[in-house]
Amino acid sequence: MIKEDEVRDAVISYLENQNLDGLEVWLAGHSWDMHLDSDFPSQGLVSKIQMALAEYNNGNRSGAEVRRELLSAIENQTLEVAINAPSRRLVYSTSSRSASLGM
């Protein structure tokens, strides 16, 4: 299982060290079979990051562009709160800015 906050921390660490190859290796090792046991926000975040890295590896994005895309992906954080009542279930989602790096 991979958690959204672990992914965000890894992206920040690799962006600070300018090491996109290391991020790709970390992500491959930690996201294998994540569709079996990880929540949808984590899966969505990993998908965005994998797409940005694939575009970089294919030459469709520069290093600076992929760094901006990665930073954008980790800035939006989803919070879901479920309240169970006898006959109702309320799910509240919100997004907030949670990370910043000087690039």
C-alpha positions as CSV (number, residue, x, y, z in Angstrom):
1,M,0.0,0.0,0.0
2,I,1.2,3.5,-0.8
3,K,-0.1,6.6,1.0
4,E,-0.6,10.0,-0.5
5,D,1.6,11.7,2.1
6,E,4.5,9.3,1.4
7,V,4.3,10.1,-2.3
8,R,4.3,13.9,-1.6
9,D,7.3,13.5,0.7
10,A,9.2,11.5,-1.9
11,V,8.5,14.0,-4.6
12,I,9.6,16.9,-2.4
13,S,12.8,15.0,-1.5
14,Y,13.7,14.2,-5.1
15,L,12.9,17.7,-6.3
16,E,15.1,19.2,-3.7
17,N,17.9,16.9,-4.8
18,Q,17.2,17.3,-8.6
19,N,17.0,13.5,-8.9
20,L,14.1,12.5,-11.3
21,D,15.6,9.1,-12.0
22,G,15.7,8.3,-8.3
23,L,12.0,9.4,-8.0
24,E,11.1,7.1,-10.8
25,V,12.9,4.1,-9.2
26,W,11.3,4.8,-5.8
27,L,7.8,5.2,-7.3
28,A,8.1,1.9,-9.3
29,G,9.1,0.0,-6.2
30,H,6.5,1.5,-3.9
31,S,3.5,1.7,-6.2
32,W,3.5,-1.9,-7.6
33,D,0.0,-3.4,-7.2
34,M,-1.3,-0.2,-5.5
35,H,-4.6,-0.7,-7.3
36,L,-5.2,-3.6,-4.9
37,D,-4.9,-1.8,-1.6
38,S,-4.4,2.0,-2.0
39,D,-7.1,4.7,-1.9
40,F,-8.1,6.6,-5.0
41,P,-6.4,9.9,-4.1
42,S,-3.1,8.1,-3.8
43,Q,-3.7,6.3,-7.1
44,G,-4.5,9.5,-8.8
45,L,-1.5,11.3,-7.5
46,V,0.8,8.4,-8.6
47,S,-0.8,8.4,-12.0
48,K,-0.1,12.1,-12.5
49,I,3.5,11.7,-11.5
50,Q,4.0,8.7,-13.7
51,M,2.6,10.5,-16.7
52,A,4.9,13.5,-16.1
53,L,7.9,11.3,-15.8
54,A,6.9,9.3,-18.9
55,E,6.6,12.6,-20.9
56,Y,10.0,13.6,-19.6
57,N,11.6,10.3,-20.6
58,N,10.0,10.5,-24.1
59,G,11.4,14.0,-24.6
60,N,8.0,15.7,-24.5
61,R,8.8,17.8,-21.5
62,S,12.0,19.5,-20.3
63,G,13.4,18.9,-16.8
64,A,12.0,22.3,-15.7
65,E,8.5,21.5,-17.1
66,V,8.4,18.1,-15.4
67,R,9.5,19.7,-12.1
68,R,6.7,22.3,-12.3
69,E,4.2,19.5,-13.1
70,L,5.3,17.4,-10.1
71,L,5.1,20.4,-7.8
72,S,1.6,21.2,-9.1
73,A,0.6,17.6,-8.5
74,I,1.7,17.6,-4.9
75,E,0.3,21.1,-4.1
76,N,-3.3,19.9,-4.2
77,Q,-4.3,17.7,-1.3
78,T,-7.6,15.9,-0.9
79,L,-9.2,15.4,2.5
80,E,-12.1,13.1,2.8
81,V,-14.2,12.9,5.9
82,A,-16.9,10.3,6.2
83,I,-19.6,10.6,8.8
84,N,-21.8,7.5,9.3
85,A,-25.2,7.9,10.7
86,P,-28.0,5.3,10.9
87,S,-29.4,6.3,7.5
88,R,-26.9,8.7,6.0
89,R,-23.3,8.9,5.0
90,L,-21.7,12.2,4.3
91,V,-18.4,12.5,2.4
92,Y,-16.7,15.9,2.4
93,S,-13.8,16.6,0.1
94,T,-11.6,19.7,-0.1
95,S,-8.3,20.6,-1.6
96,S,-5.6,22.8,-0.2
97,R,-2.1,23.9,-1.0
98,S,0.3,21.8,1.1
99,A,3.8,22.1,-0.3
100,S,6.1,24.6,-1.9
101,L,9.6,24.6,-3.2
102,G,11.6,27.4,-4.7
103,M,12.3,26.4,-8.3
